[in-house]
Amino acid sequence: MSFERTVILPVNPDTAFTLVTDPERLRRWQTVACRMNLRVSGSYRFTMGPGHHAAGTVTEIEPGRRLVLSWGWEGSDAVPLGDSTLYITMEAHAEGTALTLCHERLDAGQSSGHAEGWNHFLDRLVRFAKAGHAVPDEWNATPEPADAITAAEASLAVLQLVLHHLQEKDLQRPPPAPSSTSASSWTIWPATSRWLARRWAQNRQMTRRWNRNRALPSSRRRPWSPSPHVGWRARSIRASQWFRPASCPVS
């Protein structure tokens, strides 16, 4: 079985291709973190949500027209790495670009679950293409992270919305006025912004250590001892309750 859906994006095909291949754009609507070697036989790895990692290789690529990926989930018996195929095509449309996503080689149960996920992310892609800003994803809320890596990914999902456009001048911004108590009026003041930057750097460092360790043969892997700084629990709240979504240009 397969899942297929077409959405209309108000951008040209080249920009639409960038939205589904550029890691910086992918993090705005689909992934918490991602790595993609955009060439035939190049590998990719998407952190779709805290603790959920899809990976595979690029099998076909036509910039502005077509992208084909082998698809699977790390640690999954239902859809192991390389067990299914993802096709993304782009065609010029009167309103911009008709982007079609087709996920093939799924059984009935897998197709239903992936349909829910792809509908969620494609809706986010359309909103991003239209509005041009990051939208907090409530699916990334993780009330009880299973381990330190999942906790780090959950915190990164929230923090990168703020950090994406954090500039040097923001470090000198004053605290909000005492009367400004609504979440929409919050700003980032020096102590908070420095704390966020340190936490983000710690999470990135730990993730790199984890990935390097996983890449080693099992006989050479070291026992995992995560940094004590990232063992804290991510709050199970929508990021929009605390931070204004960061603006991110589509093109």
C-alpha positions, 0 to 999 in steps of 0.5 A: 500500500501507499500514501499519496497527497498533493498540496499547492505551495505559493512558491516556484518549484525551485523554492519548493525543492529547497523547502524539502531538501535544505536542513534550515528550511526542514527544521522550520516545518518538519524536523527537530534536527536533520542532516542531508547529503544532497546527492545520489547515494548520499545519506540523510537522517531526520529527527522527526520528533524527540526520540523518532529518527528516520534515515536512508539514502537519496536514490534520485534527484532532479532539482526543482522537479523530483526527489526520491529517498529510501525511508525507514525508522531507526530501531523499528521492526515494522519499517526498518531502514530502507524498507520503504520509498518516498517520492516527492515531485514538484510541478508548476501550478497556476498558484505556485507549485503542486507538490506531491508526496508519495510513500510506497511499500507500506502495509495497511497498518503502516500506511494508516500511521504514516498518513496521519504523520504526513498529513500533519507535516504537509499541513505545516509545510503549506502554512510555512510556505504561505506565512514564512515563519516557524510554527511551534509543533505540539507533537514535539512536547515530551512530558516524560522523555525516555532518556537524555537524548530524547530530553535534549531533542525535546528541548531543542525543538522549543529552544531553536524557535527562539535561537534561530534569529537571536542576534548580538543586539538581542543580548542587550534587550531589557526585560519586559515591562512589569505590566507585560504579562501575556505570553505574546509580549515576552522578549528575550533579555540578556540572562535568559538569552545567554542561558538558552545559547549555552543549553543549545550548545550543550545539546548539540555537543551531546548529540554529536557525541551520541552520533559518533558513538553509534557510528562505531562497531558495537565492539568499540562503542563506549557506555553512554554517559550523557552530560548532567546538564541535559537530564532535565525534563522538557515541559509538555507545553506548546512552545507558543505559550512561552515564545513568539514564533521566530520569523524565517524567510521562505526563500 
